[in-house]
């Protein structure tokens, strides 16, 4: 019997955007199982807690049977090893992403040569999109409907309305 192909898509997902959703849907068709992993990183002062982010991703991609959402701390490659994933998935939006992503992929490959990184080019519709930009727009009361999965929009709005009150 052939070995199960497991991919790991690590990230901050604070919050999941339409660009992330697109990568998850496409990557899920490449692997037998895709694990979407939210990094526990208190240094980043996130808008949503790790549990909230995990639940939000589950809500958006819960219809895809081979996708599992987890949280992790420490190195992505260590988490990949612990779940049996041989491939890390990352989205590439533009040339500006490339340098950092290449550095990370090469460092990860030195630390763990059995693990490779594959890049999916972000759909051109979402090439400009990042969680940070969406948060910036939302913090000024701007329209976020074009950027986020519909289930996530009220949750982001609620965070910023709470901040104001
Ligand atoms: O969504 P992000 O913030 O661009 O994701 C970055 C992430 C979580 C993939 C990256 O910071 C990461 O893998 N962090 C865990 C620590 C680690 O493995 N660092 C890479 C060594 S170069």
Boltz pocket constraint, residues with backbone or C-beta under 6 A from the ligand:
constraints:
  - pocket:
      binder: B
      contacts: [[A, 10], [A, 11], [A, 12], [A, 13], [A, 39], [A, 74], [A, 75], [A, 76], [A, 77], [A, 103], [A, 104], [A, 107], [A, 108]]
      max_distance: 6.0
